[in-house]
């Protein structure tokens, strides 16, 4: 997961108009190719430095994406695997779980990533503000895992997250209910930032996963916003 992260693109050509509507929507089977493509953009530059042919890099990353997807859907069976849309156009993904069985009374940000053209535009910040505002409304702490060298940790700390553990290349961070610097506009029940409604993050009516869980795992989280 990453917001204003080290993965931020230097060629942000996309524009956001003043009345742009940012929403999250439960993914369907038709969204799988897009969700995989988002993952690939978060790792392509890193793996191109290996000297591998581009075809090998693409094939490897697509397989890594499939493994990650299987792990997430198996481990967070009641999670939300959402497409982030700006004025209806898909620009990223937000995976989150509310009161998952293995964590109990807690919200979990599983993964957050935007397409390169939309990174560094404040969109990831607003998404995270919406998540923590909804967690506050429900009286829940929020946790996530993020790479130890990912600069997005500075944003998470501003939102009230603190490091509570480490598992190699990942830090585990947690935000207690009500902690951090949350704008009053984000804390309002309706509307949340950029027209993200609190209902979008409700634990009721969990949608069916777009694909079935399968064996295989990958704990890589993108955090690219």
C-alpha positions as a Python dict, from the first residue, in 0.01 Angstrom:
ca = {
    (1, 'X'): (0, 0, 0),
    (2, 'X'): (129, 342, -69),
    (3, 'X'): (19, 703, -58),
    (4, 'X'): (254, 978, -177),
    (5, 'X'): (509, 698, -171),
    (6, 'X'): (849, 626, -317),
    (7, 'X'): (669, 474, -614),
    (8, 'X'): (517, 809, -712),
    (9, 'X'): (539, 874, -1085),
    (10, 'X'): (736, 1177, -1202),
    (11, 'X'): (511, 1224, -1506),
    (12, 'X'): (172, 1313, -1364),
    (13, 'X'): (-16, 1428, -1672),
    (14, 'X'): (-370, 1354, -1556),
    (15, 'X'): (-576, 1642, -1421),
    (16, 'X'): (-841, 1655, -1151),
    (17, 'X'): (-1115, 1912, -1196),
    (18, 'X'): (-1272, 2092, -903),
    (19, 'X'): (-1592, 1886, -899),
    (20, 'X'): (-1429, 1547, -956),
    (21, 'X'): (-1610, 1259, -787),
    (22, 'X'): (-1390, 1000, -618),
    (23, 'X'): (-1565, 673, -532),
    (24, 'X'): (-1484, 315, -443),
    (25, 'X'): (-1684, 28, -586),
    (26, 'X'): (-1678, -345, -518),
    (27, 'X'): (-1482, -518, -793),
    (28, 'X'): (-1630, -783, -1020),
    (29, 'X'): (-1477, -1053, -1236),
    (30, 'X'): (-1461, -799, -1519),
    (31, 'X'): (-1227, -582, -1310),
    (32, 'X'): (-962, -849, -1253),
    (33, 'X'): (-743, -752, -1548),
    (34, 'X'): (-740, -391, -1428),
    (35, 'X'): (-659, -488, -1068),
    (36, 'X'): (-368, -701, -1188),
    (37, 'X'): (-247, -417, -1412),
    (38, 'X'): (-241, -178, -1115),
    (39, 'X'): (-19, -420, -923),
    (40, 'X'): (220, -454, -1217),
    (41, 'X'): (268, -76, -1232),
    (42, 'X'): (380, -73, -867),
    (43, 'X'): (666, -319, -930),
    (44, 'X'): (764, -283, -1298),
    (45, 'X'): (1037, -20, -1249),
    (46, 'X'): (1193, -219, -966),
    (47, 'X'): (1214, -541, -1168),
    (48, 'X'): (1327, -377, -1491),
    (49, 'X'): (1648, -295, -1303),
    (50, 'X'): (1726, -668, -1290),
    (51, 'X'): (1817, -662, -1657),
    (52, 'X'): (1546, -914, -1743),
    (53, 'X'): (1376, -878, -2082),
    (54, 'X'): (1054, -679, -2050),
    (55, 'X'): (848, -983, -2150),
    (56, 'X'): (994, -1183, -1861),
    (57, 'X'): (931, -898, -1616),
    (58, 'X'): (567, -868, -1726),
    (59, 'X'): (508, -1244, -1701),
    (60, 'X'): (672, -1262, -1358),
    (61, 'X'): (474, -970, -1220),
    (62, 'X'): (145, -1103, -1350),
    (63, 'X'): (214, -1432, -1172),
    (64, 'X'): (307, -1245, -853),
    (65, 'X'): (-17, -1050, -880),
    (66, 'X'): (-221, -1369, -912),
    (67, 'X'): (-46, -1519, -609),
    (68, 'X'): (-109, -1204, -406),
    (69, 'X'): (-473, -1198, -508),
    (70, 'X'): (-523, -1561, -406),
    (71, 'X'): (-361, -1496, -69),
    (72, 'X'): (-567, -1185, 3),
    (73, 'X'): (-897, -1346, -87),
    (74, 'X'): (-817, -1660, 109),
    (75, 'X'): (-687, -1477, 416),
    (76, 'X'): (-953, -1203, 415),
    (77, 'X'): (-1257, -1395, 297),
    (78, 'X'): (-1496, -1116, 403),
    (79, 'X'): (-1273, -837, 275),
    (80, 'X'): (-1363, -565, 27),
    (81, 'X'): (-1161, -565, -295),
    (82, 'X'): (-1261, -231, -443),
    (83, 'X'): (-1187, -36, -757),
    (84, 'X'): (-1110, 333, -702),
    (85, 'X'): (-1283, 548, -964),
    (86, 'X'): (-1254, 915, -1053),
    (87, 'X'): (-1560, 1038, -1240),
    (88, 'X'): (-1639, 674, -1313),
    (89, 'X'): (-1300, 588, -1462),
    (90, 'X'): (-1089, 324, -1280),
    (91, 'X'): (-767, 471, -1142),
    (92, 'X'): (-664, 234, -863),
    (93, 'X'): (-761, -20, -602),
    (94, 'X'): (-839, -22, -231),
    (95, 'X'): (-855, -352, -42),
    (96, 'X'): (-986, -339, 314),
    (97, 'X'): (-1150, -561, 576),
    (98, 'X'): (-1377, -471, 868),
    (99, 'X'): (-1370, -692, 1177),
    (100, 'X'): (-1192, -979, 995),
    (101, 'X'): (-1212, -1308, 1180),
    (102, 'X'): (-838, -1326, 1248),
    (103, 'X'): (-820, -970, 1387),
    (104, 'X'): (-1152, -923, 1565),
    (105, 'X'): (-1268, -570, 1648),
    (106, 'X'): (-1039, -394, 1403),
    (107, 'X'): (-1030, -255, 1049),
    (108, 'X'): (-750, -361, 817),
    (109, 'X'): (-617, -172, 516),
    (110, 'X'): (-493, -463, 308),
    (111, 'X'): (-367, -281, 1),
    (112, 'X'): (-394, 58, -166),
    (113, 'X'): (-247, 152, -505),
    (114, 'X'): (-315, 399, -785),
    (115, 'X'): (-211, 408, -1149),
    (116, 'X'): (111, 610, -1196),
    (117, 'X'): (-58, 916, -1348),
    (118, 'X'): (-272, 959, -1035),
    (119, 'X'): (-6, 916, -767),
    (120, 'X'): (112, 1212, -566),
    (121, 'X'): (-214, 1400, -625),
    (122, 'X'): (-357, 1367, -274),
    (123, 'X'): (-603, 1097, -378),
    (124, 'X'): (-446, 831, -159),
    (125, 'X'): (-449, 1070, 135),
    (126, 'X'): (-822, 1131, 92),
    (127, 'X'): (-892, 761, 63),
    (128, 'X'): (-706, 692, 386),
    (129, 'X'): (-879, 982, 559),
    (130, 'X'): (-1211, 831, 457),
    (131, 'X'): (-1111, 489, 589),
    (132, 'X'): (-995, 617, 928),
    (133, 'X'): (-1297, 847, 959),
    (134, 'X'): (-1525, 548, 907),
    (135, 'X'): (-1320, 346, 1156),
    (136, 'X'): (-1365, 626, 1411),
    (137, 'X'): (-1738, 625, 1344),
    (138, 'X'): (-1747, 252, 1417),
    (139, 'X'): (-1511, 283, 1714),
    (140, 'X'): (-1242, 64, 1557),
    (141, 'X'): (-863, 79, 1541),
    (142, 'X'): (-704, 41, 1196),
    (143, 'X'): (-397, -165, 1109),
    (144, 'X'): (-186, -221, 799),
    (145, 'X'): (149, -353, 680),
    (146, 'X'): (384, -133, 477),
    (147, 'X'): (741, -161, 351),
    (148, 'X'): (997, -39, 603),
    (149, 'X'): (1148, 206, 352),
    (150, 'X'): (822, 336, 208),
    (151, 'X'): (797, 712, 259),
    (152, 'X'): (419, 683, 290),
    (153, 'X'): (481, 597, 654),
    (154, 'X'): (509, 972, 719),
    (155, 'X'): (149, 1017, 607),
    (156, 'X'): (34, 724, 815),
    (157, 'X'): (200, 874, 1121),
    (158, 'X'): (20, 1204, 1061),
    (159, 'X'): (-306, 1012, 1052),
    (160, 'X'): (-225, 860, 1390),
    (161, 'X'): (-61, 529, 1296),
    (162, 'X'): (238, 405, 1491),
    (163, 'X'): (467, 108, 1438),
    (164, 'X'): (378, -192, 1650),
    (165, 'X'): (584, -466, 1486),
    (166, 'X'): (813, -577, 1206),
    (167, 'X'): (829, -887, 987),
    (168, 'X'): (1140, -842, 777),
    (169, 'X'): (1075, -590, 501),
    (170, 'X'): (735, -489, 640),
    (171, 'X'): (639, -278, 939),
    (172, 'X'): (303, -334, 1101),
    (173, 'X'): (133, -5, 1190),
    (174, 'X'): (-181, 57, 1393),
    (175, 'X'): (-402, 358, 1456),
    (176, 'X'): (-616, 369, 1767),
    (177, 'X'): (-964, 512, 1734),
    (178, 'X'): (-954, 893, 1732),
    (179, 'X'): (-577, 926, 1697),
    (180, 'X'): (-388, 1154, 1461),
    (181, 'X'): (-452, 1458, 1246),
    (182, 'X'): (-787, 1412, 1073),
    (183, 'X'): (-951, 1716, 908),
    (184, 'X'): (-1297, 1802, 1034),
    (185, 'X'): (-1435, 1751, 682),
    (186, 'X'): (-1307, 1394, 681),
    (187, 'X'): (-1448, 1321, 1024),
    (188, 'X'): (-1803, 1411, 921),
    (189, 'X'): (-2032, 1115, 872),
    (190, 'X'): (-2155, 1245, 534),
    (191, 'X'): (-2005, 1340, 306),
    (192, 'X'): (-1658, 1196, 341),
    (193, 'X'): (-1378, 1346, 126),
    (194, 'X'): (-1449, 1371, -247),
    (195, 'X'): (-1797, 1223, -210),
    (196, 'X'): (-1683, 891, -63),
    (197, 'X'): (-1986, 797, 143),
    (198, 'X'): (-1950, 612, 470),
    (199, 'X'): (-2182, 344, 334),
    (200, 'X'): (-1907, 251, 94),
    (201, 'X'): (-1706, 124, 389),
    (202, 'X'): (-1989, -50, 569),
    (203, 'X'): (-1940, -399, 708),
    (204, 'X'): (-2295, -495, 615),
    (205, 'X'): (-2381, -677, 297),
    (206, 'X'): (-2033, -804, 216),
    (207, 'X'): (-2016, -872, -158),
    (208, 'X'): (-1907, -1206, -295),
    (209, 'X'): (-1541, -1210, -398),
    (210, 'X'): (-1488, -1159, -768),
    (211, 'X'): (-1292, -1482, -784),
    (212, 'X'): (-1274, -1783, -555),
    (213, 'X'): (-996, -1822, -300),
    (214, 'X'): (-714, -2052, -398),
    (215, 'X'): (-390, -2185, -258),
    (216, 'X'): (-76, -1975, -288),
    (217, 'X'): (31, -1661, -110),
    (218, 'X'): (209, -1332, -149),
    (219, 'X'): (223, -1079, 133),
    (220, 'X'): (350, -794, -84),
    (221, 'X'): (136, -487, -36),
    (222, 'X'): (159, -210, -290),
    (223, 'X'): (104, 116, -97),
    (224, 'X'): (156, 315, -419),
    (225, 'X'): (-39, 640, -418),
}
